Amino acid sequence: MLLRVGSRGSRLALIQAELAASRLRGQGVEIALVPITTAGDRDRSKPFGEIGSRGVFVKEIEEALLDGRIDVAVHSAKDMTSSDTEGLVVAAYLAREDPRDALCGASELRPGMRVGTASVRRRAQLLAAEPGLSVEPLRGNVETRLRKRRERGLDAVVLAACGLDRLGLAGEIGRRLSPEEMLPEAGQGALALQVRAGAGEVVAAVDDTETRRRVEAERACVFALGGGCLAPVAAHHDGEVLTALVAAEDGSWVERRTGADPAALAAELAPLVGS
């Protein structure tokens, strides 16, 4: 049996696709990796809000899956929309790696620092922690953002710790930011294996149930908040409790709630989204 596994074509995405492929090979199947270019890959200069809503790194891969050009899509779970696309399901989540954000180029935030990020979630929390920062837009893959930090003389950039770990670039990390300091994106650190509905039996065998429990609670909370890459919202489950966050884009206020029910947390915070 041959499974065609689709993913973005960046070095990190292909490393992640190979992680999924190695697990699937353990189920006795052959794997063919199929790199796919997404809207987010084609345009690396515009802010995410000018390219489209959340999902700019998954849309073309999902289309290839729906069209039957691939059999499995491998996504960073944080890149997915917070609800499943009609006709597709996440058949498996691989065991989650470090979900934290990482400060690269510095170990502390100080007034006057220039910090690069394209994420409104990160920007809001950075400014809430240190209002004297200058937060500058920064797009590109992990290696590009690290290079641009040096070229532009930025003091630091914020990246997902798991991506740096997978690329062997953990030495770039000045400090891993705890969820108390910066609440991660829903699904950060997890890889999602998506299939057409009804075609996931082989893939489901590699599902990590604890990762699924946590990530699906996070995704449900963000979906109920109506947020995405255009709004500073976040949700993170640490295994014991779910924390949700809504913030002002300028960091002037941040509201957090904790609990067990994603819908209840979202109901408390939803009136603040966009305020």
C-alpha positions as CSV (number, residue, x, y, z in Angstrom):
1,M,0.0,0.0,0.0
2,L,1.3,3.4,-1.0
3,L,0.3,6.6,0.8
4,R,1.1,10.0,-0.9
5,V,1.9,12.4,2.0
6,G,1.6,16.1,1.2
7,S,3.1,19.0,3.1
8,R,4.6,22.4,2.6
9,G,8.0,22.4,0.9
10,S,10.1,24.2,3.4
11,R,13.0,22.3,5.1
12,L,11.0,22.3,8.4
13,A,7.8,21.1,6.8
14,L,9.7,18.3,5.0
15,I,11.4,17.3,8.3
16,Q,7.9,17.2,9.9
17,A,6.5,15.2,7.0
18,E,9.3,12.7,7.4
19,L,8.5,12.4,11.1
20,A,4.9,11.5,10.1
21,A,6.1,9.2,7.3
22,S,8.4,7.2,9.7
23,R,5.4,6.6,12.0
24,L,3.2,5.5,9.1
25,R,5.9,3.2,7.7
26,G,5.6,1.4,11.0
27,Q,2.1,0.4,9.9
28,G,3.6,-1.4,6.9
29,V,2.9,1.2,4.2
30,E,5.1,2.8,1.6
31,I,5.3,6.6,1.6
32,A,5.8,9.1,-1.2
33,L,6.3,12.7,0.0
34,V,4.6,15.4,-2.1
35,P,5.7,19.0,-1.5
36,I,3.0,21.6,-2.1
37,T,3.4,25.4,-2.2
38,T,0.8,27.4,-0.3
39,A,-0.4,31.0,-0.4
40,G,1.6,31.7,2.7
41,D,4.7,30.4,1.1
42,R,4.3,32.3,-2.2
43,D,3.9,35.7,-0.5
44,R,6.4,36.1,2.3
45,S,6.2,39.9,2.6
46,K,2.6,40.9,3.2
47,P,1.1,40.6,6.7
48,F,-1.1,37.5,7.1
49,G,-4.2,39.7,7.2
50,E,-3.5,40.9,3.6
51,I,-3.1,37.3,2.3
52,G,-6.2,35.8,3.9
53,S,-7.6,34.4,7.1
54,R,-6.1,31.7,9.2
55,G,-5.3,28.7,7.1
56,V,-3.0,30.4,4.5
57,F,-0.5,27.6,5.0
58,V,-3.0,24.7,4.6
59,K,-5.6,25.6,1.9
60,E,-3.7,24.3,-1.1
61,I,-2.7,21.1,0.7
62,E,-6.3,20.5,1.8
63,E,-7.4,21.0,-1.9
64,A,-4.9,18.4,-3.0
65,L,-6.3,16.0,-0.4
66,L,-9.9,16.7,-1.5
67,D,-9.0,16.3,-5.2
68,G,-7.3,12.9,-4.5
69,R,-3.8,14.1,-5.5
70,I,-2.5,13.1,-2.0
71,D,-3.8,10.7,0.6
72,V,-2.5,12.3,3.8
73,A,-1.8,15.9,4.6
74,V,0.8,16.8,7.3
75,H,0.3,20.2,9.0
76,S,1.6,22.0,11.9
77,A,-1.6,22.0,14.0
78,K,-1.2,25.7,14.8
79,D,-1.5,26.5,11.1
80,M,-4.9,24.9,10.7
81,T,-8.2,26.6,10.9
82,S,-9.9,26.0,14.2
83,S,-12.7,23.9,12.6
84,D,-12.4,20.9,10.3
85,T,-12.8,21.5,6.6
86,E,-15.9,19.7,5.2
87,G,-15.0,16.3,3.9
88,L,-11.7,16.1,5.8
89,V,-10.8,14.9,9.3
90,V,-7.6,14.9,11.5
91,A,-7.0,11.1,11.7
92,A,-4.0,11.4,14.0
93,Y,-2.0,13.9,16.0
94,L,1.6,12.9,16.7
95,A,2.9,13.2,20.3
96,R,3.3,16.9,21.0
97,E,6.7,18.4,21.3
98,D,7.6,21.7,23.1
99,P,4.6,24.0,22.6
100,R,6.4,27.1,23.9
101,D,7.5,30.2,22.0
102,A,11.2,31.0,22.0
103,L,13.0,34.3,22.2
104,C,16.0,34.2,19.9
105,G,18.8,36.7,20.0
106,A,18.2,37.7,23.6
107,S,17.3,36.1,26.9
108,E,15.2,39.0,28.4
109,L,12.9,41.8,27.1
110,R,14.1,45.3,27.8
111,P,12.6,48.7,26.9
112,G,13.8,50.0,23.5
113,M,14.5,46.5,22.0
114,R,13.5,45.8,18.4
115,V,11.7,42.5,18.2
116,G,10.5,40.8,15.0
117,T,7.3,38.8,14.6
118,A,4.4,38.7,12.2
119,S,2.0,37.2,14.8
120,V,-0.6,39.5,16.3
121,R,-0.8,37.0,19.2
122,R,2.9,37.3,19.9
123,R,2.9,41.1,19.3
124,A,0.1,41.7,21.8
125,Q,1.8,39.6,24.5
126,L,5.2,41.1,23.9
127,L,3.9,44.6,24.3
128,A,1.9,43.7,27.4
129,A,5.0,42.3,29.0
130,E,7.2,45.3,27.9
131,P,5.4,48.3,26.5
132,G,8.7,50.0,25.6
133,L,9.4,47.4,22.8
134,S,9.4,48.2,19.1
135,V,7.7,45.2,17.5
136,E,8.4,45.0,13.8
137,P,6.8,42.7,11.2
138,L,8.9,39.7,10.1
139,R,7.9,37.0,7.7
140,G,9.6,34.0,6.2
141,N,10.6,30.5,7.2
142,V,12.6,29.9,10.4
143,E,16.0,30.2,8.8
144,T,14.9,33.3,6.9
145,R,13.7,35.0,10.0
146,L,16.9,34.2,11.9
147,R,18.9,35.7,9.0
148,K,16.7,38.8,8.7
149,R,17.2,39.4,12.5
150,R,20.9,39.7,11.9
151,E,20.6,41.7,8.6
152,R,18.1,44.2,10.1
153,G,19.9,44.5,13.4
154,L,16.9,43.3,15.4
155,D,17.6,42.5,19.0
156,A,15.4,39.4,19.0
157,V,12.8,37.4,17.1
158,V,10.1,35.1,18.5
159,L,9.7,31.7,17.0
160,A,8.1,28.3,17.9
161,A,10.6,26.4,20.0
162,C,9.5,23.1,18.4
163,G,10.5,24.3,14.9
164,L,13.9,25.3,16.1
165,D,14.3,21.9,17.9
166,R,13.3,20.0,14.8
167,L,15.7,22.0,12.6
168,G,18.6,21.4,15.0
169,L,18.7,25.2,15.8
170,A,17.9,25.1,19.5
171,G,21.3,26.9,20.1
172,E,19.6,30.0,18.6
173,I,17.2,30.2,21.6
174,G,18.0,32.7,24.3
175,R,15.0,31.7,26.4
176,R,11.9,29.5,26.1
177,L,9.0,31.6,27.2
178,S,6.7,29.8,29.6
179,P,2.9,29.8,28.9
180,E,2.5,32.2,31.8
181,E,4.7,34.7,29.9
182,M,3.4,34.0,26.4
183,L,0.4,31.7,25.8
184,P,1.1,29.6,22.8
185,E,-1.0,29.3,19.7
186,A,-3.7,26.6,19.7
187,G,-2.0,23.3,18.5
188,Q,1.6,24.7,18.7
189,G,4.1,21.8,19.0
190,A,1.7,19.2,17.5
191,L,1.6,17.7,14.0
192,A,-1.8,16.9,12.5
193,L,-2.3,14.1,9.9
194,Q,-5.4,15.0,7.9
195,V,-7.2,12.6,5.6
196,R,-10.5,12.4,3.6
197,A,-13.4,11.5,5.8
198,G,-13.8,7.7,6.0
199,A,-10.2,7.0,4.8
200,G,-8.2,7.3,8.0
201,E,-8.0,3.7,9.4
202,V,-4.2,3.3,8.8
203,V,-3.4,6.8,9.8
204,A,-5.5,6.6,13.0
205,A,-3.2,3.9,14.3
206,V,-0.5,6.4,15.0
207,D,-2.8,8.9,16.9
208,D,-1.5,10.1,20.3
209,T,-4.8,10.4,22.3
210,E,-3.4,12.8,24.9
211,T,-2.2,15.2,22.3
212,R,-5.6,14.9,20.6
213,R,-7.4,15.7,23.9
214,R,-5.4,18.8,24.5
215,V,-5.2,20.2,21.0
216,E,-8.8,19.6,20.1
217,A,-9.8,21.5,23.3
218,E,-7.6,24.4,22.2
219,R,-9.0,24.4,18.7
220,A,-12.5,24.3,20.0
221,C,-11.9,27.3,22.2
222,V,-10.3,29.4,19.5
223,F,-13.2,28.4,17.1
224,A,-15.8,29.5,19.7
225,L,-13.8,32.8,20.1
226,G,-14.0,33.4,16.4
227,G,-10.3,34.2,16.4
228,G,-7.3,33.3,14.1
229,C,-4.3,35.0,12.8
230,L,-6.3,38.3,12.5
231,A,-7.0,38.6,16.2
232,P,-4.8,38.2,19.3
233,V,-6.4,35.1,20.8
234,A,-4.8,31.9,22.1
235,A,-5.6,28.7,23.9
236,H,-3.3,26.2,25.6
237,H,-4.0,23.0,27.5
238,D,-1.2,21.9,29.9
239,G,-2.7,18.5,30.6
240,E,-4.6,19.7,33.6
241,V,-6.3,22.9,32.7
242,L,-7.2,24.9,29.6
243,T,-6.2,28.5,29.4
244,A,-7.6,31.0,26.9
245,L,-6.5,34.5,26.2
246,V,-7.8,37.6,24.4
247,A,-5.7,40.7,24.1
248,A,-5.6,44.2,22.6
249,E,-3.3,44.3,19.5
250,D,-1.3,47.0,21.2
251,G,-0.9,45.0,24.4
252,S,-2.7,47.6,26.5
253,W,-4.8,44.8,28.1
254,V,-4.7,41.0,28.2
255,E,-7.5,38.8,29.6
256,R,-7.0,35.2,30.6
257,R,-9.5,32.6,31.8
258,T,-8.8,29.0,32.9
259,G,-11.1,26.0,33.1
260,A,-12.1,22.7,31.6
261,D,-14.8,23.6,29.1
262,P,-13.6,25.3,25.9
263,A,-17.1,26.7,25.1
264,A,-17.5,28.2,28.6
265,L,-14.1,29.9,28.5
266,A,-14.8,31.3,25.0
267,A,-18.2,32.6,26.2
268,E,-16.5,34.6,28.9
269,L,-13.9,36.1,26.6
270,A,-15.8,36.4,23.3
271,P,-17.3,39.8,24.1
272,L,-13.7,41.2,24.3
273,V,-12.6,40.0,20.9
274,G,-12.0,43.0,18.7
275,S,-12.6,45.5,21.5
